[in-house]
Amino acid sequence: MAVVHQGERAVLRNVVGACYDCQRVSLESNLQDLDAIRTEAESILQNLSDAQVNESPGEGRWSVGQCFSHLIVTGMVELPYIQEVIREGRKRQTLGSEPFRYSVIESWFVRKMDVQSKMKFKAPKIYAPATERYTAAQLLSDFLSLQDRWESCVKDADGLHLGKIRVPTPVTRWITFSLGKNFELILAHERRHQQQARLTWPRR
């Protein structure tokens, strides 16, 4: 997952927790988005050779393989944090029903992460793609396996208070996201890099 630049970080410090809105974050919608993401991954990776997956579109730009590896690495880093807050939410009986109260800045950040946004982010080293030669089949298998684990998290969160439960970020502990918006952020991030992979897709 990307982080904001220094100037944007100062803005976040001033705004987080200051303004709120009430939104309906549907877990069912999250599950539908996961299905669409799976379909898109299959559409991309099943139509490329291993050579094409590893082909760089230019200096400093990620290959299709690096785009998907970044998503897999990011997911494996963040998954335990989300699983832990879900377990803790069940233990503490932090229950609730929609609509939940979310900070405006959370909604803003999700929008800026999604495919429609032109804002650029730099991925921290902890989320860097694996330095290896990729195979399309293995990338697809690992990516779909990750989506299954995200699906389990979404289903396990049903009935929890998605606005009160906070998820820490592995990069910096001073930023946390509500569980509901964290799910949306994950989906936005995956769509963003799938689109990047599409644009990187070698043309023959």
C-alpha atoms as a printed R data frame, in Angstrom:
    type eleno elety resid chain resno       x       y       z
1   ATOM     1    CA   MET     A     1   0.000   0.000   0.000
2   ATOM     2    CA   ALA     A     2   1.281   3.448  -0.807
3   ATOM     3    CA   VAL     A     3   1.869   6.238   1.678
4   ATOM     4    CA   VAL     A     4   1.394   9.958   1.290
5   ATOM     5    CA   HIS     A     5   4.211  12.418   0.689
6   ATOM     6    CA   GLN     A     6   5.479  14.759   3.408
7   ATOM     7    CA   GLY     A     7   3.251  17.725   2.565
8   ATOM     8    CA   GLU     A     8   0.138  15.575   2.416
9   ATOM     9    CA   ARG     A     9   1.111  13.975   5.716
10  ATOM    10    CA   ALA     A    10   0.868  17.327   7.491
11  ATOM    11    CA   VAL     A    11  -2.633  17.790   6.081
12  ATOM    12    CA   LEU     A    12  -3.661  14.378   7.342
13  ATOM    13    CA   ARG     A    13  -2.436  15.165  10.842
14  ATOM    14    CA   ASN     A    14  -4.632  18.251  10.967
15  ATOM    15    CA   VAL     A    15  -7.762  16.662   9.535
16  ATOM    16    CA   VAL     A    16  -7.950  13.061  10.775
17  ATOM    17    CA   GLY     A    17 -10.715  12.770  13.315
18  ATOM    18    CA   ALA     A    18 -11.872  16.362  12.816
19  ATOM    19    CA   CYS     A    19 -14.738  15.795  10.360
20  ATOM    20    CA   TYR     A    20 -17.070  12.862   9.962
21  ATOM    21    CA   ASP     A    21 -19.667  11.595   7.591
22  ATOM    22    CA   CYS     A    22 -22.112   8.729   7.763
23  ATOM    23    CA   GLN     A    23 -21.839   6.222   4.947
24  ATOM    24    CA   ARG     A    24 -23.129   2.779   4.232
25  ATOM    25    CA   VAL     A    25 -20.202   0.465   3.610
26  ATOM    26    CA   SER     A    26 -21.761  -2.736   2.378
27  ATOM    27    CA   LEU     A    27 -19.789  -5.885   3.026
28  ATOM    28    CA   GLU     A    28 -21.832  -7.510   0.282
29  ATOM    29    CA   SER     A    29 -20.584  -4.822  -2.107
30  ATOM    30    CA   ASN     A    30 -17.027  -5.570  -0.971
31  ATOM    31    CA   LEU     A    31 -17.526  -9.228  -1.852
32  ATOM    32    CA   GLN     A    32 -18.847  -8.286  -5.290
33  ATOM    33    CA   ASP     A    33 -15.810  -6.068  -5.832
34  ATOM    34    CA   LEU     A    34 -13.530  -8.957  -4.899
35  ATOM    35    CA   ASP     A    35 -15.219 -11.118  -7.534
36  ATOM    36    CA   ALA     A    36 -14.654  -8.410 -10.152
37  ATOM    37    CA   ILE     A    37 -11.001  -8.129  -9.118
38  ATOM    38    CA   ARG     A    38 -10.567 -11.902  -9.449
39  ATOM    39    CA   THR     A    39 -12.102 -11.814 -12.929
40  ATOM    40    CA   GLU     A    40  -9.831  -8.967 -14.003
41  ATOM    41    CA   ALA     A    41  -6.731 -10.778 -12.708
42  ATOM    42    CA   GLU     A    42  -7.674 -13.879 -14.697
43  ATOM    43    CA   SER     A    43  -8.313 -11.778 -17.795
44  ATOM    44    CA   ILE     A    44  -4.852 -10.223 -17.578
45  ATOM    45    CA   LEU     A    45  -2.622 -13.059 -16.432
46  ATOM    46    CA   GLN     A    46  -4.209 -15.902 -18.402
47  ATOM    47    CA   ASN     A    47  -3.517 -14.031 -21.633
48  ATOM    48    CA   LEU     A    48   0.172 -13.313 -21.082
49  ATOM    49    CA   SER     A    49   3.257 -15.476 -21.410
50  ATOM    50    CA   ASP     A    50   5.869 -15.544 -18.666
51  ATOM    51    CA   ALA     A    51   8.129 -13.418 -20.867
52  ATOM    52    CA   GLN     A    52   5.402 -10.790 -21.253
53  ATOM    53    CA   VAL     A    53   4.676 -10.780 -17.521
54  ATOM    54    CA   ASN     A    54   8.326  -9.908 -16.856
55  ATOM    55    CA   GLU     A    55   8.697  -7.377 -19.668
56  ATOM    56    CA   SER     A    56   9.370  -3.857 -18.404
57  ATOM    57    CA   PRO     A    57   7.506  -1.074 -20.231
58  ATOM    58    CA   GLY     A    58  10.371   1.327 -19.617
59  ATOM    59    CA   GLU     A    59  12.991   2.475 -17.138
60  ATOM    60    CA   GLY     A    60  11.567   2.971 -13.675
61  ATOM    61    CA   ARG     A    61   8.187   1.479 -14.588
62  ATOM    62    CA   TRP     A    62   6.781  -1.764 -13.238
63  ATOM    63    CA   SER     A    63   6.109  -4.828 -15.335
64  ATOM    64    CA   VAL     A    64   2.775  -6.646 -15.118
65  ATOM    65    CA   GLY     A    65   4.476  -9.132 -12.807
66  ATOM    66    CA   GLN     A    66   5.700  -6.396 -10.492
67  ATOM    67    CA   CYS     A    67   2.215  -4.857 -10.303
68  ATOM    68    CA   PHE     A    68   0.711  -8.132  -9.129
69  ATOM    69    CA   SER     A    69   3.678  -9.008  -6.919
70  ATOM    70    CA   HIS     A    70   3.265  -5.642  -5.178
71  ATOM    71    CA   LEU     A    71  -0.392  -6.439  -4.464
72  ATOM    72    CA   ILE     A    72   0.482  -9.885  -3.137
73  ATOM    73    CA   VAL     A    73   3.318  -8.581  -0.941
74  ATOM    74    CA   THR     A    74   1.136  -5.747   0.356
75  ATOM    75    CA   GLY     A    75  -1.685  -8.132   1.148
76  ATOM    76    CA   MET     A    76   0.541 -10.546   3.025
77  ATOM    77    CA   VAL     A    77   1.955  -7.683   5.101
78  ATOM    78    CA   GLU     A    78  -1.417  -6.157   5.961
79  ATOM    79    CA   LEU     A    79  -3.520  -9.297   6.325
80  ATOM    80    CA   PRO     A    80  -2.366 -10.174   9.879
81  ATOM    81    CA   TYR     A    81  -3.223  -6.672  11.120
82  ATOM    82    CA   ILE     A    82  -6.762  -6.943   9.812
83  ATOM    83    CA   GLN     A    83  -7.229 -10.495  11.056
84  ATOM    84    CA   GLU     A    84  -6.061  -9.413  14.504
85  ATOM    85    CA   VAL     A    85  -8.470  -6.458  14.827
86  ATOM    86    CA   ILE     A    86 -11.349  -8.670  13.681
87  ATOM    87    CA   ARG     A    87 -10.466 -11.252  16.339
88  ATOM    88    CA   GLU     A    88 -10.152  -8.515  18.948
89  ATOM    89    CA   GLY     A    89 -13.446  -6.971  17.842
90  ATOM    90    CA   ARG     A    90 -15.208 -10.294  18.359
91  ATOM    91    CA   LYS     A    91 -13.533 -10.764  21.718
92  ATOM    92    CA   ARG     A    92 -14.536  -7.291  22.911
93  ATOM    93    CA   GLN     A    93 -17.993  -7.544  21.286
94  ATOM    94    CA   THR     A    94 -17.477  -4.321  19.333
95  ATOM    95    CA   LEU     A    95 -20.690  -4.772  17.377
96  ATOM    96    CA   GLY     A    96 -22.712  -2.408  15.237
97  ATOM    97    CA   SER     A    97 -24.826  -1.921  12.149
98  ATOM    98    CA   GLU     A    98 -24.715   0.555   9.281
99  ATOM    99    CA   PRO     A    99 -24.637   3.426   8.639
100 ATOM   100    CA   PHE     A   100 -21.277   3.887  10.349
101 ATOM   101    CA   ARG     A   101 -19.475   7.132  11.082
102 ATOM   102    CA   TYR     A   102 -16.262   7.637   9.118
103 ATOM   103    CA   SER     A   103 -13.831  10.512   8.977
104 ATOM   104    CA   VAL     A   104 -14.033  12.544   5.803
105 ATOM   105    CA   ILE     A   105 -10.286  12.129   5.340
106 ATOM   106    CA   GLU     A   106 -10.678   8.340   5.189
107 ATOM   107    CA   SER     A   107 -13.193   8.671   2.375
108 ATOM   108    CA   TRP     A   108 -10.909  11.174   0.653
109 ATOM   109    CA   PHE     A   109  -7.927   8.845   0.883
110 ATOM   110    CA   VAL     A   110  -9.882   5.922  -0.576
111 ATOM   111    CA   ARG     A   111 -10.951   8.092  -3.517
112 ATOM   112    CA   LYS     A   112  -7.371   9.212  -4.111
113 ATOM   113    CA   MET     A   113  -6.207   5.587  -4.119
114 ATOM   114    CA   ASP     A   114  -8.778   4.405  -6.653
115 ATOM   115    CA   VAL     A   115  -8.383   4.188 -10.412
116 ATOM   116    CA   GLN     A   116 -10.045   7.534 -11.189
117 ATOM   117    CA   SER     A   117  -7.450   9.475  -9.191
118 ATOM   118    CA   LYS     A   118  -4.402  11.085 -10.776
119 ATOM   119    CA   MET     A   119  -2.557  11.395  -7.453
120 ATOM   120    CA   LYS     A   120   0.729   9.472  -7.398
121 ATOM   121    CA   PHE     A   121   2.048   7.507  -4.460
122 ATOM   122    CA   LYS     A   122   5.390   5.908  -3.724
123 ATOM   123    CA   ALA     A   123   5.301   2.370  -2.351
124 ATOM   124    CA   PRO     A   124   7.360   1.919   0.833
125 ATOM   125    CA   LYS     A   125  10.110  -0.708   0.759
126 ATOM   126    CA   ILE     A   126   8.035  -3.054   2.912
127 ATOM   127    CA   TYR     A   127   5.586  -3.335   0.001
128 ATOM   128    CA   ALA     A   128   8.144  -3.601  -2.791
129 ATOM   129    CA   PRO     A   129   7.548  -6.339  -5.395
130 ATOM   130    CA   ALA     A   130   9.559  -9.521  -4.960
131 ATOM   131    CA   THR     A   131  12.838  -9.475  -6.836
132 ATOM   132    CA   GLU     A   132  12.433 -12.616  -8.901
133 ATOM   133    CA   ARG     A   133  11.391 -13.776 -12.326
134 ATOM   134    CA   TYR     A   134   7.638 -14.240 -12.301
135 ATOM   135    CA   THR     A   135   5.450 -16.846 -13.916
136 ATOM   136    CA   ALA     A   136   1.931 -15.891 -14.911
137 ATOM   137    CA   ALA     A   137   0.434 -19.063 -13.448
138 ATOM   138    CA   GLN     A   138   2.075 -18.634 -10.037
139 ATOM   139    CA   LEU     A   139   1.177 -14.953  -9.834
140 ATOM   140    CA   LEU     A   140  -2.440 -15.741 -10.601
141 ATOM   141    CA   SER     A   141  -2.541 -18.582  -8.084
142 ATOM   142    CA   ASP     A   142  -1.009 -16.453  -5.327
143 ATOM   143    CA   PHE     A   143  -3.211 -13.467  -6.123
144 ATOM   144    CA   LEU     A   144  -6.434 -15.487  -6.156
145 ATOM   145    CA   SER     A   145  -5.418 -17.154  -2.897
146 ATOM   146    CA   LEU     A   146  -4.986 -13.705  -1.363
147 ATOM   147    CA   GLN     A   147  -8.454 -12.677  -2.558
148 ATOM   148    CA   ASP     A   148  -9.886 -15.753  -0.845
149 ATOM   149    CA   ARG     A   149  -8.265 -14.627   2.397
150 ATOM   150    CA   TRP     A   150  -9.647 -11.110   1.965
151 ATOM   151    CA   GLU     A   151 -13.067 -12.643   1.392
152 ATOM   152    CA   SER     A   152 -12.768 -14.559   4.662
153 ATOM   153    CA   CYS     A   153 -11.892 -11.323   6.466
154 ATOM   154    CA   VAL     A   154 -14.886  -9.504   5.009
155 ATOM   155    CA   LYS     A   155 -17.231 -12.322   6.016
156 ATOM   156    CA   ASP     A   156 -15.687 -12.553   9.498
157 ATOM   157    CA   ALA     A   157 -16.295  -8.808   9.966
158 ATOM   158    CA   ASP     A   158 -20.057  -9.134   9.487
159 ATOM   159    CA   GLY     A   159 -21.844  -7.702  12.521
160 ATOM   160    CA   LEU     A   160 -18.812  -5.819  13.840
161 ATOM   161    CA   HIS     A   161 -18.765  -2.040  14.194
162 ATOM   162    CA   LEU     A   162 -16.845  -1.169  11.037
163 ATOM   163    CA   GLY     A   163 -16.488   2.447  12.110
164 ATOM   164    CA   LYS     A   164 -15.162   1.953  15.650
165 ATOM   165    CA   ILE     A   165 -12.657  -0.831  15.008
166 ATOM   166    CA   ARG     A   166  -9.348   0.674  13.914
167 ATOM   167    CA   VAL     A   167  -6.655  -0.984  11.804
168 ATOM   168    CA   PRO     A   168  -3.040   0.181  12.261
169 ATOM   169    CA   THR     A   169  -0.880   0.601   9.188
170 ATOM   170    CA   PRO     A   170   2.361  -1.416   9.136
171 ATOM   171    CA   VAL     A   171   4.352   1.562   7.826
172 ATOM   172    CA   THR     A   172   3.428   4.198  10.401
173 ATOM   173    CA   ARG     A   173   1.495   3.727  13.637
174 ATOM   174    CA   TRP     A   174   0.223   7.307  13.783
175 ATOM   175    CA   ILE     A   175  -2.267   6.601  10.990
176 ATOM   176    CA   THR     A   176  -5.088   4.108  11.494
177 ATOM   177    CA   PHE     A   177  -8.123   3.374   9.360
178 ATOM   178    CA   SER     A   178 -11.542   2.170  10.380
179 ATOM   179    CA   LEU     A   179 -12.107  -1.442   9.447
180 ATOM   180    CA   GLY     A   180 -14.852  -0.510   6.970
181 ATOM   181    CA   LYS     A   181 -12.731   2.026   5.128
182 ATOM   182    CA   ASN     A   182  -9.729  -0.264   5.276
183 ATOM   183    CA   PHE     A   183 -11.626  -2.833   3.249
184 ATOM   184    CA   GLU     A   184 -12.512  -0.129   0.724
185 ATOM   185    CA   LEU     A   185  -8.885   1.026   0.619
186 ATOM   186    CA   ILE     A   186  -7.648  -2.499  -0.110
187 ATOM   187    CA   LEU     A   187 -10.090  -2.839  -2.999
188 ATOM   188    CA   ALA     A   188  -9.218   0.593  -4.387
189 ATOM   189    CA   HIS     A   189  -5.514  -0.247  -4.199
190 ATOM   190    CA   GLU     A   190  -6.013  -3.510  -6.046
191 ATOM   191    CA   ARG     A   191  -8.083  -1.843  -8.773
192 ATOM   192    CA   ARG     A   192  -5.444   0.857  -9.143
193 ATOM   193    CA   HIS     A   193  -2.610  -1.588  -9.800
194 ATOM   194    CA   GLN     A   194  -4.710  -3.861 -11.983
195 ATOM   195    CA   GLN     A   195  -5.348  -0.848 -14.177
196 ATOM   196    CA   GLN     A   196  -1.611  -0.135 -14.122
197 ATOM   197    CA   ALA     A   197  -0.982  -3.724 -15.207
198 ATOM   198    CA   ARG     A   198  -3.515  -3.308 -18.021
199 ATOM   199    CA   LEU     A   199  -1.744  -0.188 -19.267
200 ATOM   200    CA   THR     A   200   1.593  -1.999 -18.961
201 ATOM   201    CA   TRP     A   201   0.265  -5.031 -20.849
202 ATOM   202    CA   PRO     A   202   2.759  -5.707 -23.689
203 ATOM   203    CA   ARG     A   203   1.185  -5.220 -27.068
204 ATOM   204    CA   ARG     A   204   2.177  -7.495 -29.944
